Amino acid sequence: MKKVCVKCGSSKLYKHGKKRRKCSVCGKTCTIQSGRKKSKNMEMFLLDRSTNRRISKKEKVSHISIIKRVVKELNTLPRPIEYLKKTYSNVVIYF
C-alpha cells in the first residue's frame, strides 16, 4: 500500500507524529490507515458455526480472546430494531 497525500496525491510524505504524515508539497497533514485486515472471527463464529475453541486453534490465540474479538465485532453491527426504525419511520398507515 503506497502512502500518498490525500489532498494533492504527492508521495512526498514525512512522519508528523505516530500515525500522522505531513506532505512536503502542500503542507497538509493526514492520518495513514494501517494495512491490517479485518478479523474474520465473527464470520467463522456466525456463518461457519465454528466454536470459540476451534477458531482459537486456527488463530493460535486463547478462546477468551476470540470471545472478546467476536463481541467487539458484533457491537459494530447495527441492531435489527434500529434498522427497522430507520426503514419504517416514514411509513404512514391509513385505515
C-alpha positions in Angstrom: 0.0 0.0 0.0 1.7 3.2 -1.2 1.3 6.2 1.0 0.2 9.3 -0.8 -1.2 12.7 0.2 -4.9 12.7 0.4 -5.1 16.3 -0.7 -2.7 16.6 -3.6 -1.7 13.0 -4.3 2.0 13.5 -3.8 4.1 10.7 -2.4 6.5 13.1 -0.6 5.2 12.5 3.0 7.2 12.6 6.2 6.3 11.5 9.7 4.5 14.0 11.8 3.6 12.1 15.0 2.8 8.4 15.5 0.2 7.9 12.8 0.2 11.3 11.1 2.0 12.2 8.0 2.7 15.7 6.6 3.0 16.4 2.9 6.1 18.4 1.9 4.4 19.7 -1.2 1.1 21.1 0.1 1.9 21.1 3.9 -1.4 19.3 4.8 -1.4 16.5 7.4 -3.3 13.3 7.3 -3.7 10.0 9.0 -2.4 6.9 7.3 -4.6 3.9 7.8 -2.9 0.7 8.9 -2.7 -2.1 6.4 -4.2 -4.6 8.9 -7.0 -6.8 7.6 -10.3 -7.0 9.4 -10.7 -10.0 11.6 -12.9 -12.8 10.3 -13.7 -14.3 13.7 -17.3 -13.2 13.6 -17.9 -14.7 10.2 -16.4 -18.0 11.4 -18.5 -17.9 14.5 -21.8 -17.0 12.9 -21.7 -18.3 9.3 -19.5 -21.4 9.7 -20.9 -22.2 13.1 -17.4 -22.8 14.5 -16.9 -22.9 18.2 -14.6 -20.4 20.0 -12.1 -23.1 20.7 -11.9 -24.2 17.1 -11.4 -20.6 16.0 -8.8 -20.2 18.7 -6.8 -23.1 17.4 -6.9 -21.7 13.8 -5.9 -18.2 15.0 -3.4 -19.5 17.6 -4.8 -17.4 20.5 -6.9 -18.2 23.5 -10.6 -18.9 23.3 -11.2 -15.9 25.7 -9.5 -13.6 23.2 -11.8 -15.0 20.5 -14.9 -14.3 22.6 -13.7 -10.7 23.2 -13.0 -10.2 19.5 -16.4 -11.6 18.4 -18.2 -9.3 20.9 -16.2 -6.3 19.7 -17.1 -7.1 16.1 -20.7 -7.7 16.8 -21.0 -4.3 18.6 -20.1 -2.5 15.4 -23.1 -4.0 13.5 -26.4 -2.1 13.5 -29.1 -3.6 15.7 -32.1 -5.0 13.8 -34.6 -2.9 15.7 -32.6 0.3 14.9 -32.6 -0.7 11.2 -36.4 -1.2 11.3 -37.0 2.1 13.0 -35.0 3.9 10.3 -36.7 2.0 7.5 -40.3 2.4 8.7 -40.1 5.8 10.3 -41.6 7.5 7.2 -44.3 4.9 6.6 -47.8 6.2 7.2 -50.6 3.6 7.6 -54.1 4.6 6.5 -57.1 2.7 7.8 
